[in-house]
Amino acid sequence: MLRKVERLNRTLDAEDSQQVPDDPVKFCQNWLGYEPFKYMYAFLQDKHHFIANVQARQTGKTFNGMAKLLWFGFRYPGSLILVTAPKFDQAKNIAFKALGEHLKRMKAVRPKVYETHFGDRNVLRTIIQFRNGSQILAESPIRSPGDRRCANRPRWRRCNPPTRSGDRSHGASPPSGPSPSPPLSRR
């Protein structure tokens, strides 16, 4: 394994470090140091604006998707790339974990490229800032009530004490209209 990395480093040092490959598969092979599976080539090379990648679980959708986002950030300077998930923790813990793995591999395989384009100060838990102006951000469309990042979140009302003994409604207003019927007796 060490010989393979050394050979790859010698090959990559001979190439121009600033030239980003046109093909995301070549980017994965040469810049990130891994070989994507053949069935992911179509996804990585797809040029459409919206892509639906429907595959079985554990096939590398997130891992290769994050590699494609890195390639996109290199290829198109000044891009703003949002990684979304139903919950913010999913975007942070799953997608950015894969991005972090790619960046660690890039730092090991091509340290000069890593320092030239990122540096350790530009790689945060939920934001990756390229030196070419591109950014990858983790966001979620749904905010949790305790999320301090959202300034316009609704202010939750405090619970009022129960209105009468035995009432467990904790602040709910008394029902309007006729009172509920008593429970049916067992026969």
N, C-alpha and C positions, 0 to 999 in steps of 0.2 A: 504494500500500500504506500509506504514512504517513497519507494522508487517511482511509483506511478505519479505521485504528487510532485516530486522533484522534476521528472520528465515534463510534466504539464507546465510547471513553472518556467522551465527553460524555453519551452515552445512559446509560451505566452509572452515572455520578456522579449522575444524576437519580434513579436507582432506589435503593432502600434496600439498602445493601451487606451488611446482616446477614441478609437474607431469602434462604435457599437455595431454589432452584426445586424443586418436587416432581418434575419430569421430568428425568432425567439428560441427555436430548438438549438441553434448554434450558440446563442447567448447562454442557454442552460449548460451546454457542453463546455464552452470555453471560458465563460466568465464566472459561472456558479459552480463548475466542477462536478456536475452530475449528468447522467444520461437519462433523459425521460423515456418512459416506456413508449413503444411504437404507437399504441392506441391513443396516446395523448398528443401526438404530432398534429392531428387535425384541429384539436382545440387550441393548441399553442399558436398555430399558423393562421387561424381564422382572423380575418381583418374586419369583420362586422362590428357595428357599434354595440349591439346587444347580443349576448351569447347565452344560450341555455345549455348547460352542461349536465345532462342527466345520465348518471352512471351509478353503479352499485356502490355501497359503502366501502371505505378503505381502499379506493382505487387511485388516490392522489389528486382529487379534484382541488382541494384547498392548496395543497403544496405546489402544484403546477400553476394554479391560478395566481398565487402570490408571486411566482417567478415571472409570470407574464406581466403582472403589474410593475415589477421592478424593471423589466425590459421596456415597458411603456414609459416609465418615468425617465429612463435614460434616453430613449429614442426621441421623445417629444419634450424638450425643455419647457419649463413653466407650467407643467400640467398639475392639476389638482385632482387627486385620485381619492375617492371615498370608499372605505371598506365598511359595509353595513351588515348588520345581523339583527334578528329580532330583539336581542338584548345586548347592551353595550359590553357586558362581560364576555359574551360569545365572540364578538369582533376582536376584543382585546386578547383573550386567552387562547383562541383557536387560530384566527387569521394572523395576528401579529406574532404568534409563536412560530408559524411557518416562515414569515418574513425574517424573523430573527435568526432562524436556522440558515436561511439563504445568505444573510449578511455575514454570519460567522464563517460559513464556508468560503464566501468571497474574500473575507479578511485573511483566511489561511491560504487560499489558492493564489489570489492576486492582491497582496497587501498594498501595493502602490495605487492600484485602481480604487480600492476601498478608501484609502486616505484622500485621494484626489477628489472623489465624488461624494464622500460622506464625512468621514472622521467620526470618532466616538461621540462627540458633542452633539451631532445632528441625528442620532438614533435614540429615540425615547421610547417609552412603553406604548404610546398610542399615536406617535407622530414620527415619520421619517422624512427628513428634509434633505433633498439633493442639493448639491452646490450649483446645479444648473437652474435652480428655481422651482423644480418639481417638488411636490409634497404628497405623501401617502398618509391619510388620516383615518382613524377608526371613529365611526359614528353609529348612532342608533336612532331610528325614527321614533322609538317609544322611550320616554323618560320615566324612570321610577320616581316616586314621590320624594325620596331622600336625595335625589341627584342634585348636587349643588351647581352643576354646570348650566342648568337651564334657568335663566332669570325670570321667565314668564310662567313658571309652574304655578298651579293653583295653591292657595294657602288652605291647608286642611284645617277644619274646625276642631276645636277641642271637644271632647265628649262631655256632655253635661251629666251631672249625677242622676241616678234613677229618680223618676218623678213620684213613685209610690213604692211602698215596701213590696218586695217580690218582683218588681218590674225589672227586667233584664235588658231593656231596650237601649240603655246608655245613650241618651240624648235624642232618640227618635221622637218625633212629635206624636201626640196621641192620634189614633186613627180618626179620620173624619168619616162621618156617615154612621150607619147603625153599628152597634157594638157586636163583636163576634158572638156567634151562638156558643153555648156551653158545650163541652165535649160530650159525645154520645156515651151513654152508660153501657156497661157490658151486661149482657143477659146470660 
